[in-house]
Amino acid sequence: MSDPVDKKNKLKNFAKSGMGLSNPLDIDFKNFDLSGTLNNFHGLSGSKKLFLGQYNENDLMDIIGSIGLSAHLQAMGFDDIIIDIDKDENYIYYLKLYWKEKEPDRQLLDLRVSDNTFVPDKRFFYGEEVPLPYDMITIEWLSAKNPLKNFDDEKPQLPGQTNPGLGVLKYCFSLLYIVAKNIYKDGFLDIPDHMHGAIMYSKKFKFFDPVHEAILRAVMRDLKDYSLADISWGVITETIIEKYKNMPAVYDPGEQIHYVSNRMRKYFKSRKYIETFNKYYKRKKYYLDYNEMVRKRELILQSKSISDL
């Protein structure tokens, strides 16, 4: 999950966009089973509080039910879900879920997004090809917490994490996919601050930069026997070593994208993207100096809280 940062200070090549709708884009559905969920969920009630200018609370409750999120939360003991939506002066849209009461200690989900245009760098394209901007939904903040559970050895606390999660990431992605499709977006993106966040996103997202994507996939390949917490601490303690350079691996946050439109899908399926990815994926080899990681982790935790990392 994302950490408490304002991603607008970090985004590269972004500009505010309006809600101008062009012709519908071709949608690739093969990664999702969304049968029965792609009906018209548009917020047309006239309410002034609309998520992304389009969806009211009833619309969102319908979507949450159709994708299985409501049932998932109920199975965990959270019934009587309350939805709260809002928009701030920076045009950040808020979607929050609460359990029975709108109180901070009963908040389950906090999703904040914005409407942006992504202009990619020319280096990701061939020759004189001029990249066109992509209309995107940007995840500014995403956190989920289970107020009834504490961290344990089975699922230890990750750096930057304040509460145990709810296992709702896939449902959030399904919700955003439906929203992005219905308002004709090319996709949605985040810039995870920790490598463990990028790994969690990797089931549905890819880095726009194929080199970043290759590095992430190579780390996941070579460190598959280690836990997510071990990998995250390996980055922090600089004990994940790239064999070729014999130097610590550096996690460089970048735009990690879930494409929706056919136009953006074509970029990730392009020959240039695939060739660049394959080149670096084969070249990069990593190992974790586990004992050194544990030693450095203990030193760090003597002076810092894990939730502040």
Steps between C-alpha positions, in 0.01 A plus 500: 500500500606853437668706766390844630652721235365751254585335171439822311840616625662194344318437173696552182340663194152542645244772447144551616239390252133571472230239461471540125379171351617397155393192308481181710830313512540130437518313828702184564301282741706183496675568829175531694185302551258787532186327378198683621693799626533723197153644497436871513621601844506870418410745773199677356311583817592867491699479823776756533733242656604276212807278492707609198206722410295199403405261780282557805505285815222271376686438174817410687311272739362315196850458356646390833229237526538380141877443524475304824653755736192522721488121537874490574465755779194329643689170512762677711236622743434844354135551418307828484757665272472878462635685194628856518611695192647848472726728295756750630625832360776320306244288316595187690200267520448300820329164540491370858336193646403478866367226721165604655614854595700776334772497763879485440538175694230339284642600162568203274605656169638838397534544123596836351534555127537783252436556131826559311667497163821297467747614234768231458862573415602461134774252594237230546405517131671443167676774306285797411183351643321768703339357814142607556380577854304241692191584706553335837361452848781549750491320834611770740450288812376149569485346845293226659504394862341234713397656833434155651843349437861544610821414316629145550784274384294372210452850357761728659490877484657642185708818495269800487197292598296612800223237516432147373330501163173356376608318185294737284756612242354291217154643571637855488652427161171357372317810619749733334488296179122541479523871577782559250315308229176689549660845483726405207837506672812336358580347838588572860837529670687527825859573599568255785753635748612156617602200292254282690224728373619457142508121549145503634387702199693283252219248449307759301741791445815556296756777521478730201882487489588147375836511683323560833261217419790266418679582825189438707426168329864390534497572874174306535652210304829482688359563849186289467592295809496808724202674655366835388625649827851360443515654152376836625760501777762391250440818301506722810819342636665486155559126532338395172807479281513513122751229405627659178596829668549359851308800630179545698181506296329837504124527483412801284129583526331554167161490330348154542199467274190288457395558141134509397488633144618309198732789414690467826496121477679527165785690665567218747473244220728698266821350367713774659352445847530122484855502358622746763334304778648168385848649468513621861300214649759252371793718607393584854583246773451558873560342837408598855768510772247384758720505812622850425143612437392372842794672669431835335125470560556459873722808507244709313214394729696611805442860400205498257147366491426259217186698412713812436728334243 
